[in-house]
Amino acid sequence: MRLLLAGMPASILGGITLAALIAYGQQSLIDHSTVLAWLTLMIVISAARTGLLIWHHRSIQAQTEASSKVWLQRLRLSILLSGAAWGLGGWLLFPADDAIHQVFLAFALAGISAGAAATYAVDIMSVNAFLLPTLSPFILRLFLQGEDHTTLMGIAVTLFIGFVLINTRQIYQRMRENIVLRIKARESELAFQASEARFRQMFEGNDSVMLLIDPDSGSIVDANAAASHFYGYTVKQLCRLNISEINILESEEVAAARRQVIHSERSSFIFPHRLANGKVRTVEVHTSPVEVAGRTHLFSIVQDITERKRLEDELMRQARIDALTGLNNRRYFFELAEHELARAKRHHAPFAVLMLDLDYFKRVNDTYGHLVGDKVLQKLATACVQTLREIDIIGRIGGEEFAILLPETKGKQALDVAERLRLTIAGEAIANKQGDAIHFTVSIGVTILIATDAIVEDILNRADTALYAAKNSGRNRICSEEAAQKVISSH
C-alpha cells in the first residue's frame, strides 16, 4: 500500500491539470454548464482524494494489519470514483460532429489511463478500478456514433485497454518479484546486523581471549579486552600487529595454519605466543572463519595452557624416564629401539647394541646399603650419558642392567665405545658415610644388527649372551657376540 500511496499525489495533480485542459479544449463544442459541472466534479473528487491521503498520513502510526486492509479498500474506492468521473467526462464531453476533438479526447483519456496504470501497477484491482470506468463510456460512445472513423477509434481504444492491462500485469509481476527480493534482502540484512550485534556483544564482553585475524595477511583486525589483558598490549596496539609477531613459530608455519582453517582441514592448534613483556606462553587456539562486516575473518579463541602443558610434559617424562637414574625406562627404551631398528633396516644402516651390567652390585648393596647402591647407579648413568653421543640411546631395563643403542655404528666401533665406557666407569667412585671411595666396574656385551633380526628382542638377546660371557670371563671386561660364541663352545 505504501507504493500505491506514493504515486497518488502526482496522479491527483496531473489528473486535475489534464481535466482543466480537456475542459478548456472542449468548451467551444460542448455546453458550458456541462463542462463546468464536470470540471467541478473532478475538483471535488480530487479534493476528497487529497483529504483521504492526509487522513491516512495522520493515522499511520495507529494502523494495524486489519486497518491497513480497510485503508486499501478506501483507496481503491477513491480510484474507482476518479475513474468514473473520467468516464463521465468521456461521455459528456464527446464532440459528435468534430473528429479532431474526438481524437484529442481519445488521446487525453488514453494518456490519463496509461499514467494511472503505471502509478497503480502495484495493485491490479486499482488499475482495473480506474481503467475500465475511464475508457468504457468513451468506447461505447464511439461505437454508438456509428461512423467508420469512430468505429475504428473504438476498436483501437479497446485494443489499447487490452494492451495496457496485459502490460500492467507484467509490470505488476516484476514489481512483486522485486518487492519480494527487497523484503528478503532487508530481512537478510536485519538478520545479519542482529547476528553481528550479538557477535560483537559476545566478542567484547567475553572473558576468553579472542582475536579476529585477516586470513590472507595475518594482521590482527580486532581483539577483545581479555586479549589486551593477556598479551599486555592495548587493543589498538594489538590491531597494529601481525599474528606472526606474537606467534614465535616461523611465519610460513603460521600462514600454513591459517590456510588449513580456511580450507576446513583443521581448527585447533597449540602455539607458543610471546607476550608484551617477552614471556612465552603455550596457548591452545580454536579458530574458524566468520563473516564480519561483509568480510571473512578468522575468529580465534585463545586459551593459556602453559601450566597444563607443563604438567602433561612432566607426566609424559615420568612415564618414559627412570626416576632414579634419569635414563629412559624399559618401556620407553623398547619403543625407541623398535623405531631405530626399523630405520636401520629400512636404510640398510649399521647398528650396534651394548648390554651393560654392574659387577657385584648385590655385594655393594649388602655391604654399604641401598642408598649407596642408588648413588652407584646414578653415577654410572651420568658417566654413560657424558661418554655417549647425542644420537645414542640408553635405558635402564633392569635393576643394575642397562642397554645402549648405537645407530650408524659398526662392530669395531661398537667395541671401541664399549671399552671407553668400561674404562670411564672403572675410574668413577662414590664416597660412603666414612668418606671412603667406593669403586665399581661393569661388564659389557656387544653385538651388531644382522639380516635375520626381526624384532628388538632378537638383537638384545644376542647382546645379553655376550654380556654373560663377559661376566663369566672374570667381569670388568667387554665381550663381542663372536667371542661369546667361542666361550660357549669351549664349555
RACOR-V369711 format. One record per pair of residues at least 12 apart in sequence whose C-alpha atoms are under 8 Angstrom apart, sorted by the first residue. I is the first residue (numbers start at 1). J is the second residue. D is the distance in whole Angstrom. If there is no record, write none. Layout:
# RACOR-V369711
i:I j:J d:D
i:I j:J d:D
This chain:
# RACOR-V369711
i:1 j:72 d:7
i:3 j:122 d:7
i:4 j:119 d:7
i:4 j:120 d:6
i:4 j:122 d:6
i:4 j:123 d:7
i:5 j:53 d:8
i:7 j:119 d:6
i:7 j:120 d:8
i:8 j:119 d:7
i:9 j:50 d:7
i:11 j:115 d:8
i:11 j:116 d:7
i:11 j:119 d:7
i:12 j:46 d:6
i:12 j:49 d:8
i:12 j:50 d:8
i:15 j:112 d:7
i:16 j:42 d:7
i:16 j:43 d:7
i:16 j:46 d:7
i:18 j:108 d:8
i:18 j:112 d:8
i:19 j:39 d:7
i:19 j:42 d:7
i:20 j:39 d:7
i:22 j:105 d:7
i:22 j:108 d:7
i:23 j:35 d:6
i:23 j:36 d:8
i:23 j:39 d:7
i:25 j:101 d:8
i:26 j:93 d:7
i:26 j:95 d:8
i:26 j:101 d:7
i:29 j:95 d:6
i:30 j:93 d:6
i:30 j:94 d:8
i:30 j:95 d:7
i:34 j:92 d:7
i:34 j:93 d:8
i:35 j:93 d:7
i:38 j:85 d:8
i:38 j:88 d:8
i:38 j:89 d:6
i:41 j:85 d:7
i:42 j:82 d:8
i:42 j:85 d:6
i:42 j:86 d:8
i:45 j:78 d:8
i:45 j:81 d:7
i:45 j:82 d:7
i:46 j:82 d:8
i:49 j:78 d:6
i:52 j:75 d:8
i:56 j:71 d:8
i:76 j:125 d:8
i:76 j:126 d:5
i:76 j:129 d:7
i:77 j:129 d:8
i:79 j:126 d:7
i:79 j:129 d:6
i:79 j:130 d:6
i:80 j:126 d:7
i:80 j:129 d:5
i:80 j:130 d:5
i:80 j:133 d:7
i:81 j:130 d:8
i:82 j:130 d:7
i:83 j:129 d:7
i:83 j:130 d:4
i:83 j:131 d:7
i:83 j:132 d:8
i:83 j:133 d:5
i:83 j:134 d:5
i:84 j:130 d:7
i:84 j:133 d:5
i:84 j:134 d:6
i:85 j:134 d:7
i:86 j:109 d:8
i:86 j:133 d:8
i:86 j:134 d:5
i:86 j:135 d:8
i:87 j:133 d:5
i:87 j:134 d:4
i:87 j:135 d:6
i:87 j:136 d:7
i:87 j:137 d:6
i:87 j:138 d:7
i:88 j:134 d:8
i:88 j:137 d:7
i:90 j:105 d:7
i:90 j:109 d:7
i:90 j:134 d:7
i:90 j:135 d:7
i:90 j:137 d:6
i:90 j:138 d:5
i:91 j:137 d:6
i:91 j:138 d:6
i:91 j:141 d:6
i:94 j:138 d:8
i:94 j:141 d:8
i:96 j:145 d:7
i:106 j:138 d:8
i:106 j:157 d:8
i:109 j:134 d:7
i:109 j:135 d:7
i:110 j:135 d:8
i:110 j:157 d:8
i:110 j:160 d:8
i:113 j:130 d:7
i:113 j:131 d:6
i:113 j:134 d:7
i:113 j:135 d:8
i:114 j:164 d:7
i:116 j:130 d:7
i:116 j:131 d:8
i:117 j:131 d:7
i:117 j:164 d:7
i:117 j:165 d:8
i:117 j:168 d:6
i:118 j:168 d:7
i:121 j:168 d:6
i:121 j:169 d:7
i:121 j:171 d:7
i:121 j:172 d:5
i:122 j:172 d:5
i:122 j:175 d:7
i:122 j:176 d:7
i:123 j:172 d:7
i:124 j:168 d:8
i:124 j:169 d:7
i:124 j:172 d:7
i:127 j:165 d:8
i:127 j:168 d:8
i:128 j:165 d:8
i:131 j:161 d:7
i:132 j:161 d:8
i:135 j:157 d:8
i:135 j:161 d:8
i:139 j:154 d:5
i:139 j:155 d:8
i:139 j:157 d:7
i:139 j:158 d:7
i:140 j:154 d:8
i:142 j:154 d:5
i:196 j:292 d:7
i:196 j:293 d:8
i:203 j:224 d:6
i:204 j:224 d:5
i:204 j:225 d:7
i:205 j:224 d:8
i:205 j:225 d:8
i:206 j:224 d:8
i:206 j:226 d:7
i:207 j:226 d:6
i:208 j:226 d:6
i:208 j:227 d:8
i:208 j:301 d:7
i:208 j:302 d:7
i:208 j:303 d:7
i:209 j:224 d:7
i:209 j:225 d:8
i:209 j:226 d:5
i:209 j:227 d:4
i:209 j:230 d:7
i:209 j:301 d:6
i:209 j:302 d:5
i:209 j:303 d:7
i:210 j:223 d:6
i:210 j:224 d:6
i:210 j:226 d:7
i:210 j:227 d:6
i:210 j:299 d:7
i:210 j:300 d:6
i:210 j:301 d:5
i:210 j:302 d:6
i:211 j:223 d:5
i:211 j:224 d:7
i:211 j:227 d:7
i:211 j:298 d:8
i:211 j:299 d:6
i:211 j:300 d:5
i:211 j:301 d:7
i:211 j:302 d:8
i:212 j:297 d:6
i:212 j:298 d:6
i:212 j:299 d:5
i:212 j:300 d:6
i:213 j:243 d:8
i:213 j:297 d:6
i:213 j:298 d:5
i:213 j:299 d:7
i:213 j:300 d:8
i:214 j:296 d:8
i:214 j:297 d:5
i:214 j:298 d:6
i:215 j:258 d:6
i:215 j:259 d:7
i:215 j:262 d:7
i:215 j:296 d:8
i:215 j:297 d:6
i:215 j:298 d:6
i:216 j:258 d:8
i:217 j:242 d:8
i:218 j:242 d:6
i:218 j:243 d:6
i:218 j:244 d:7
i:218 j:255 d:7
i:218 j:258 d:8
i:219 j:239 d:7
i:219 j:240 d:8
i:219 j:241 d:6
i:219 j:242 d:4
i:219 j:243 d:6
i:220 j:238 d:7
i:220 j:239 d:5
i:220 j:240 d:7
i:220 j:241 d:6
i:220 j:242 d:6
i:220 j:243 d:6
i:221 j:239 d:5
i:222 j:235 d:7
i:222 j:238 d:8
i:222 j:239 d:6
i:223 j:235 d:6
i:223 j:238 d:7
i:223 j:239 d:7
i:230 j:275 d:8
i:231 j:274 d:8
i:231 j:275 d:5
i:231 j:276 d:6
i:232 j:275 d:6
i:232 j:276 d:5
i:232 j:277 d:7
i:233 j:276 d:6
i:246 j:273 d:5
i:246 j:274 d:5
i:246 j:275 d:7
i:247 j:271 d:7
i:247 j:272 d:6
i:247 j:273 d:5
i:247 j:274 d:6
i:248 j:272 d:6
i:248 j:273 d:6
i:248 j:274 d:7
i:249 j:271 d:8
i:249 j:272 d:7
i:258 j:298 d:8
i:261 j:287 d:7
i:261 j:288 d:6
i:261 j:289 d:7
i:262 j:288 d:8
i:262 j:289 d:7
i:267 j:286 d:6
i:267 j:287 d:5
i:267 j:288 d:6
i:268 j:284 d:7
i:268 j:285 d:6
i:268 j:286 d:5
i:268 j:287 d:6
i:269 j:284 d:6
i:269 j:285 d:5
i:269 j:286 d:7
i:270 j:282 d:7
i:270 j:283 d:6
i:270 j:284 d:4
i:270 j:285 d:6
i:271 j:283 d:5
i:271 j:284 d:6
i:271 j:285 d:7
i:281 j:304 d:7
i:281 j:305 d:8
i:281 j:306 d:6
i:282 j:304 d:6
i:282 j:305 d:6
i:282 j:306 d:5
i:282 j:309 d:7
i:283 j:302 d:6
i:283 j:303 d:5
i:283 j:304 d:4
i:283 j:305 d:5
i:283 j:306 d:7
i:284 j:302 d:6
i:284 j:303 d:5
i:284 j:304 d:7
i:284 j:305 d:6
i:285 j:300 d:6
i:285 j:301 d:6
i:285 j:302 d:5
i:285 j:303 d:6
i:286 j:300 d:6
i:286 j:301 d:5
i:286 j:302 d:7
i:287 j:299 d:5
i:287 j:300 d:4
i:287 j:301 d:6
i:288 j:300 d:7
i:320 j:332 d:5
i:322 j:396 d:7
i:324 j:374 d:7
i:324 j:377 d:8
i:324 j:378 d:7
i:325 j:377 d:7
i:325 j:378 d:5
i:325 j:381 d:6
i:325 j:396 d:8
i:326 j:381 d:8
i:327 j:381 d:7
i:327 j:394 d:7
i:327 j:395 d:5
i:327 j:396 d:6
i:328 j:394 d:6
i:328 j:395 d:4
i:328 j:396 d:6
i:329 j:395 d:6
i:329 j:396 d:5
i:329 j:397 d:6
i:330 j:395 d:6
i:330 j:396 d:6
i:330 j:397 d:4
i:330 j:398 d:8
i:333 j:393 d:8
i:333 j:394 d:7
i:333 j:395 d:5
i:333 j:396 d:8
i:333 j:397 d:8
i:334 j:456 d:7
i:336 j:393 d:8
i:337 j:405 d:7
i:337 j:456 d:6
i:338 j:455 d:7
i:338 j:456 d:6
i:340 j:407 d:7
i:341 j:455 d:8
i:341 j:456 d:7
i:344 j:407 d:8
i:344 j:408 d:8
i:349 j:407 d:8
i:349 j:408 d:6
i:350 j:407 d:7
i:350 j:408 d:5
i:350 j:409 d:5
i:350 j:410 d:6
i:350 j:448 d:8
i:350 j:449 d:7
i:351 j:405 d:8
i:351 j:406 d:6
i:351 j:407 d:5
i:351 j:408 d:5
i:351 j:409 d:5
i:351 j:410 d:6
i:351 j:448 d:6
i:351 j:449 d:5
i:352 j:405 d:6
i:352 j:406 d:5
i:352 j:407 d:7
i:352 j:408 d:8
i:352 j:409 d:6
i:352 j:410 d:6
i:352 j:411 d:7
i:352 j:414 d:6
i:352 j:446 d:7
i:352 j:447 d:6
i:352 j:448 d:4
i:352 j:449 d:6
i:353 j:403 d:7
i:353 j:404 d:6
i:353 j:405 d:5
i:353 j:406 d:6
i:353 j:414 d:8
i:353 j:446 d:6
i:353 j:447 d:6
i:353 j:448 d:6
i:353 j:449 d:8
i:353 j:459 d:7
i:353 j:460 d:7
i:353 j:463 d:7
i:354 j:403 d:6
i:354 j:404 d:5
i:354 j:405 d:7
i:354 j:406 d:8
i:354 j:414 d:8
i:354 j:418 d:7
i:354 j:444 d:6
i:354 j:445 d:6
i:354 j:446 d:5
i:354 j:447 d:7
i:354 j:463 d:6
i:355 j:401 d:7
i:355 j:402 d:6
i:355 j:403 d:5
i:355 j:404 d:6
i:355 j:444 d:6
i:355 j:445 d:5
i:355 j:446 d:7
i:355 j:460 d:8
i:355 j:463 d:6
i:355 j:464 d:6
i:355 j:467 d:6
i:356 j:401 d:6
i:356 j:402 d:5
i:356 j:403 d:6
i:356 j:404 d:8
i:356 j:442 d:7
i:356 j:443 d:6
i:356 j:444 d:4
i:356 j:445 d:7
i:356 j:467 d:7
i:357 j:400 d:6
i:357 j:401 d:5
i:357 j:402 d:6
i:357 j:442 d:5
i:357 j:443 d:5
i:357 j:444 d:7
i:357 j:467 d:8
i:358 j:400 d:6
i:358 j:401 d:7
i:358 j:440 d:7
i:358 j:441 d:6
i:358 j:442 d:4
i:358 j:443 d:7
i:359 j:440 d:7
i:359 j:441 d:6
i:359 j:442 d:5
i:359 j:443 d:7
i:359 j:471 d:8
i:359 j:475 d:6
i:359 j:476 d:7
i:361 j:373 d:7
i:361 j:400 d:7
i:368 j:432 d:7
i:372 j:432 d:7
i:375 j:430 d:7
i:376 j:429 d:8
i:376 j:430 d:7
i:376 j:440 d:8
i:377 j:400 d:7
i:379 j:428 d:8
i:379 j:429 d:8
i:379 j:430 d:8
i:380 j:425 d:6
i:383 j:421 d:8
i:383 j:424 d:7
i:383 j:425 d:6
i:383 j:428 d:8
i:384 j:421 d:7
i:384 j:425 d:8
i:387 j:420 d:8
i:387 j:421 d:7
i:387 j:424 d:8
i:388 j:417 d:8
i:391 j:406 d:8
i:391 j:407 d:7
i:392 j:404 d:7
i:392 j:405 d:6
i:392 j:406 d:5
i:392 j:407 d:6
i:393 j:405 d:5
i:393 j:406 d:7
i:410 j:448 d:7
i:411 j:447 d:7
i:411 j:448 d:6
i:414 j:446 d:7
i:414 j:447 d:8
i:415 j:446 d:7
i:415 j:478 d:8
i:415 j:480 d:7
i:418 j:444 d:7
i:418 j:446 d:7
i:418 j:478 d:7
i:419 j:477 d:8
i:419 j:478 d:7
i:422 j:441 d:7
i:422 j:442 d:6
i:422 j:443 d:7
i:422 j:444 d:8
i:422 j:476 d:7
i:422 j:477 d:7
i:422 j:478 d:8
i:425 j:440 d:7
i:425 j:441 d:6
i:425 j:442 d:7
i:426 j:439 d:7
i:426 j:440 d:6
i:426 j:441 d:5
i:426 j:442 d:7
i:427 j:439 d:7
i:428 j:440 d:7
i:441 j:475 d:8
i:441 j:476 d:5
i:442 j:475 d:7
i:442 j:476 d:5
i:442 j:477 d:7
i:443 j:467 d:6
i:443 j:470 d:6
i:443 j:471 d:6
i:443 j:475 d:5
i:443 j:476 d:5
i:443 j:477 d:5
i:443 j:478 d:6
i:444 j:466 d:8
i:444 j:467 d:5
i:444 j:470 d:7
i:444 j:476 d:8
i:444 j:477 d:6
i:444 j:478 d:5
i:444 j:479 d:6
i:445 j:463 d:5
i:445 j:464 d:6
i:445 j:465 d:7
i:445 j:466 d:4
i:445 j:467 d:4
i:445 j:468 d:7
i:445 j:469 d:8
i:445 j:470 d:7
i:445 j:478 d:6
i:445 j:479 d:5
i:445 j:480 d:6
i:445 j:481 d:7
i:446 j:463 d:5
i:446 j:466 d:6
i:446 j:467 d:7
i:446 j:478 d:7
i:446 j:479 d:6
i:446 j:480 d:5
i:446 j:481 d:6
i:447 j:459 d:7
i:447 j:462 d:7
i:447 j:463 d:5
i:447 j:466 d:8
i:447 j:480 d:6
i:447 j:481 d:5
i:462 j:481 d:7
i:463 j:480 d:8
i:463 j:481 d:7
i:465 j:481 d:7
i:465 j:484 d:7
i:466 j:479 d:6
i:466 j:480 d:6
i:466 j:481 d:5
i:466 j:483 d:8
i:466 j:484 d:5
i:466 j:485 d:8
i:467 j:479 d:7
i:469 j:484 d:5
i:469 j:487 d:7
i:469 j:488 d:8
i:470 j:484 d:8
